[in-house]
Amino acid sequence: CPARTFSLSGMGTLWRIGWIMSLVPRRCLIWRWGCGIVGGSSFLRDELNHIVNHKKLIDDGAKAHLPKRQIARQLYFLSPSFAFAGNLTLQLGLYEKVCDFLHLPLSAIRLVGSGHTGFSLVKNTPFDKEKSDLDIAIVDQSLYLDFFELAFETTDGWRDVSKFSGAPWIQRKTKDDFLRYLRKGVIRPDMMPSSPRKAEWDNFFGKLGNDYHSFCNGISAGIYARELFMAAKQESAIAAYLSNPGNL
């Protein structure tokens, strides 16, 4: 493996160093005490750089006392995605398929979750293409309202919970959870009441996940009314990350 040093200064505990090292095959690593990580293909270097940069972006923002929503906007609107490190063509192809399906501009599509950051902000576990799914955020007010109206009409103004999947008690819980997200400007299509459009949505993203099975374990998507609501949703994940003393 070609050698290149990655600085881990300021990363914190040895546990965090070991966590990053665990993402790279042992044959591509040489550890030098006080020096950092050496080695790895250019693709692995890109992946490690994205993890370190995303963690550094959050840590630096917190140290500068930036509002968490501002950190979220920097992280999700301006930073590259971990899952597509070194392969923007693949990322563009995925986004274009979603845009064609929904008739939306490319700017409406974002990647969130561990697929974007390289690790779960809440669980602090690394993205694993064999176990982790890709979470797509679709920011479009018209699409949000379309699904809002569809769910409202399908359930007769939320009175008919039988349209939600599962046993009666699960249906009631799903409705409550769906409305909780709705109040935050988020549509969870996986929680939508049954309808032909929901079936079409599930079929599309199920097939899309199969098409990209070499890069992730499924693809899911949420719909946000505005960028504000998307940033607010990710703000809570950043707060969870910063609340863990091991991350500081």
N, C-alpha and C positions, 0 to 999 in steps of 0.2 A: 504494500500500500504506500502511495506517495505520502511524504511526511509534511505536516503543517501543524503548528502549535496553536491551541485555543486558550486564551487567557480566561481563567476562572476566578480572578481576583474579585473580591466583594460578593462572591456567590453564597457565602455563609458556611454552613456546616459540612463536614465530610459526607454526611448522609446525602446532601444535595449533589455533591460531586459524584458519589457512587450512583445516584439516580440517573444522571446524565450519561455516565459511562455505560450503564446497563442498556442503553438504547442502541449501542454500537456493537457489532460482532467482535468477540475477543481478538480474532486474528487481525483486526484492523486497528488495534489499540496498543499503545505503549504508554505506561504511566510513569511520569517522572515527578518525584516529590518536589513541590514548589515550582514546577514548570507548567504542568497542565496536561492536556491530551494531545497526543501526536498521532497522526496517521488518519487513514480513512479515505475512501474515494471522494471525488468532488461532490457526488450526491449526498454522501453522509456528512460532509463538511457543511453543505447547505442546510441539511436538517438540523445539525447541532447549532449552527449559527442562528437559525430561526428560533430555536428553543431559548438559547441564551439571550438573544435580542428581545424576545417577547417578555421573558422574565425581567430583564433589565429595564424595559420600558415601563412595566408596572412598578417595579421597585423604585426607579428614579422618579416616576410621577408621584408616588406616595411620599418619598423623601422631600420632594419639592412642594408638598401639600396641595397638589392639584386635586380638584374635585374628581371623584371616581368616574363621573360621567364623561369628563374630558379625557381621562385615561382610556375609557372604553371606546371613545370615538377615535383616538389615536391608534388603538390596538386593532380595531375591527374595520375601520374605514381607510386607514393609511398603510397598514403593515401587510406584508406578504403572508400567504398561508403555508403552514408546515407540510400538509399532506401533498402539496404540489410543488415542493422544493425542487427546483431545477427542471420543472416540466410545466411551463405556462401553457403550452399547446394543449395538454391534457385538460387543464383547468378551464381554458377557454371553450373547449369542446363540450365539457359538462355544462357550463353556464349557458352556452348557445342552445343546447337541447332543452333546458328548462325554459329559456326565453321563448323558443319556438312553440313549446307546448302551451305556455300561458300568454303568448303574444305581448311580451314585456320587453323593455330595453335592457341591455346588459347591466346598466347601472342599478337595476332593481335587485340584483342577486349578490349575496354576500355569503361567505363561509364563516360559521361560528363554531363554538365547541372545541374539543381537543384536536379536531382536524385542522383548525386554523392555528391554534397556539402551540400544538405539539404535546400538550398535556392538559388534563382536566383541572380547571381552576378550583373546583370544589373538592374533588377526590384526590387531586395531586398525583394522578396516575398517568403514565405516558400514553400517547396515541398508539394503538396497535392495529395495523391494517387487517389483522385476522380476527380481531374482537370488537374494534370500535367502528361505529358508523360515522358517516359524514352528516353534519347538521347544516342545512342551508337556510338562510334567512332571506325571505322575499319581502321587500319593502315596497308596497304599492297600496295606496288608499282605496282605489276602485276595487281591486281584488279582495281586499279586506271587507269592504262593504258588501260585495257580492256574496261572500261566504257567510257573513253576518246575517243577511237577509234570508239566504237559503236555510240556515239553521233555524232561524226564527219561524219561518213559514212551515218547515218540515215538522217542527215540534208544537205547532199551534201556539206560538208565543211562550214556549218553554213548558207548557202544561202537559204535553204528551211525551213522557220520558221513555216510552217504549221504543222510540226511534233510535235510542242509543243502544250500543251493543252490550250484551251480558245479561246476567241475572238482574232482577228488579233492584236489588240494593246496589249493584254495580252501576246500573243505569243512572240511578239517582246521584251516585258519587261522580260519575263521568260528567253529568250535566253540571253539577256544582263546580267541578274543576274547569270545565269548558268556560263557564261564565266568569270564573275567577281570572282566567287568562284574558278573556274578552275585555274585562274591565281595565286591564293593563295595556290594551291596544294590541293584543296578540290573538291570532286564530291558530288553534291547534287542530289541523285537519285530521290527525289520527283520532281525535276525540269527537269529530263531527257526527251528527246523527246520520243514519243510513239514507243514501240517496244515489241516483245514477252518477251525479257529479263526484261524490266522494269515492265511488267505485272506480271511476275513471282516474281520479287522482291516485288512489292506492295502486292501481295497475301500472300507471306510468312510473311512479317512483320505485315500485317493486322491480320492474324491468330495468330501470336505470341502475339500481343497485346491483342487479345481476351483470349488467354490462361493465361495471367498474369493480367487480368482485376481487380483482387483483390488487386493488388499492384501498378497499374498505369493506366492512361487513354490513352493507346496507346503506341506504341514503334516505334521510327524512327531511322534511321542510316545514317551517312555520311561516305564517303570514303576519306582517307587521303593518299597522296603519300608517306609520311615519317613522323616519329615522330616529326621532326622539324616543319612541317606545322600544325600538331595538336596542338603543344605547342604554336605556333604563334597565332593560332585561339583563344585559350583560354586566351592568354595574353591580348587581347583586352577586354575581359570580366573582367579580374582582374583590368585592368586600369579603367574601368567604376565603379567598386566597390570602388576602392580607391579614385576616384574623388568625391565621395559623402562624404561631411564633417561629416555626421552623423555616418559614418562607422569608423572613426578614433578615 
